[in-house]
Amino acid sequence: MLTKLPRHPSRNAVLLAITITVGWLLPQSSNAQFGVSPSQTSNFFNDLRSRTGQLKKAAQASTRSGDVVYDYEKGAYVSQEDQEGYQDLQKLLRSDRQISQPSVRSGSNAFAARSVGDYTTYSGQYSGALSYFAPTYTSDPFLSGKRNLVLGPVNLGLGLYQGFEYNSNVRRTAVPISDFISSTLINISANYRISQYNVLSFTGGIGIDHYFNHPELATYGNGNYLLNVLPGTTLAFDIKAGPVNITIYDRMSVRPALNNAFVGANNNSSFGVFQNDGGVAANWQINSAWALAANYTYTISEALGSGNGQFSRSMNSLHLSLTYSPTATWILGTEGGVSFLKYKQPTLNGGTLFNWGAFLSMPLGKSTVVKLSGGIQVFDFNAPTVFAPAGPGDNSNLSGYYYNFSITNQLNARFSHTLTVGHESSINLASNFITADYINYGISMVAWKGGRFSLSGYYEYANPSHTNPAFAGTGYKLTQFGWDLYYTHQLTSKLRAGAGYHFGRADYIGVTGKDSDQNGFSFDLNYALTAKAGLNLGYRYFTTNYRQSPTAADSVQTRVILGLNYNF
């Protein structure tokens, strides 16, 4: 398992952290699959605009003015000196929610039902912190685009992570299977600046997991070894043609995924996913107030491992975003588009997915940011050719709406919080689509010198378009809520400690015996051996209790992880 145990920031970075913590909780940048839902479409365009701004800054010499400005691409007031470190800290702060991020072997059931159809990211309840064009893990968050090697005209950054883990219950079942697992990951960040504004770049994370005792737990690969190419691994060519910035990209991932769509016997099954997103995006600054962005993506997704071919699919997506921001302090826009979905097998139904709407992002004073978006969704699916028990047999189409509202407030230099409320539909794996209402709330504060505390909670009500118990036990609606606590403290200049707790409750309406409670505990120690090397020790303990089932169905999982980060 690729375990995210980044090093602690510097003391100045800790003070800055509280300012921008809320940014990653908002549905802004995310390593999501383009076109699966309106929020993910919006995430992509936010990331594209941010990428254009970063390339412009890199191409032009800048001075440290000390001015504080409102960056509407990030939705926060930031000093010009600190904008470069913003993404660094976003990556670091993701570790606060690691205990609730459901990935293979994490033990957490706190997946978001509304994003289960997205193959490129872990379907956790909280918004992802990383961008479409960046991997979900870096061996050192402070590498962040800084290159430590120069090979002719190529700037190259390399980071290595080597981890060893003992996992007492890899599959999280009532009859546990334990194993020792080795995880090796190389993080690469390289660019070749052909001219001032034309850049060829590669950013990626590539690694291998090795199962020492039970190679059958590697659900794809050659048995003992499991390949990981992290989502966001991207080869891109950025071109500036007058006022138009063009990005030609190819984005690939190979990673384990959980079949969280099913609540029957397959609930804990895992499989591999290969995905490739090839596309071209353009951002045209028409004038000082108007900007137009467009993106075309062709996606191929292949399920790896036996018995999962029904998940293989392709998707063509074309989307547009038009924004108006005359003062660069607020932004009004309209965006949306269409995606054409096709599965390789007839088990699940392909179709046409359309969404269009408007959005507004604006500051209220110097400490509050409000974002509001809403529009229509129209899904037209093919008629099913396979019915239960081999397929869902879903005849449903969608003509509905979506909205997302978020408000972020920084009370003072130590305390900030954010609230997000939304309603949207997205493609599903056990039915044509799934509609969800959700609420996220997060608080972060610097408790005292060297200590930072965060608290977050979530609620989601998800309603599939079709419920047929004959198809893998999918006759359900899902209500879930939970919360996460995390505290981290810089004990010395080199040693940092962190501890967390997670509680989650899931209630399946229409299925008996699946209601569950989960408790999770985590503890981390991070020690900086040198300026380039860090040692990490992590402990995870999860219990899952099925409230209406015999105790034999309950599961316990313990994980002990030892990791080494090194930046060349």
ABEGO torsion letter per residue (X at the ends): XBBBBBBBBBAAAAAAAAAAAAAAABBBBBBBBBGABAAAAAAAAAAAAAAAAAAAAAABBBBBAGBBBBBAAAGBBBBAAAAAAAAAAAAAAAAAAAAABBBBGAGBABBBAAAAABAABBBBABBBABBAABBABBABAAAGGBBABBBEABBBBBBBBBBBBBBABAAGBABBBBBBBBBBBBBBBBBBBABAABBBBBBBBBBBBBBAABAAABABEAGABBBBBBBGBBBBBBBBBEABBBBBBBBBBBBBBBBAABABAAAABBBBBBBBBBBBBBBBBABAABBBBBBBBBBBBBBBEBGAAAABBBBBBBBBBBBBBAAGABBBBBBEEBBBBBBABAABBBEBBBBBBBBBBBBBEAABBBBBBBEBBBBBBBBBABBOAABAGBABBBBBBBBBBBBBBBABAABBBBBBBBBBBBBBAABABBBBBBBBBBBBBBABBGBBBBBBBBBBBBBBABBBAABGGABBBBBBBEBBBBBBBBABAABBBBBBBBBBBBBBBGBBGABBBBBBBBBBBBBBABAABBBBBBBBBBBBBBAABBAAABBBBBBBBBBBBBBX
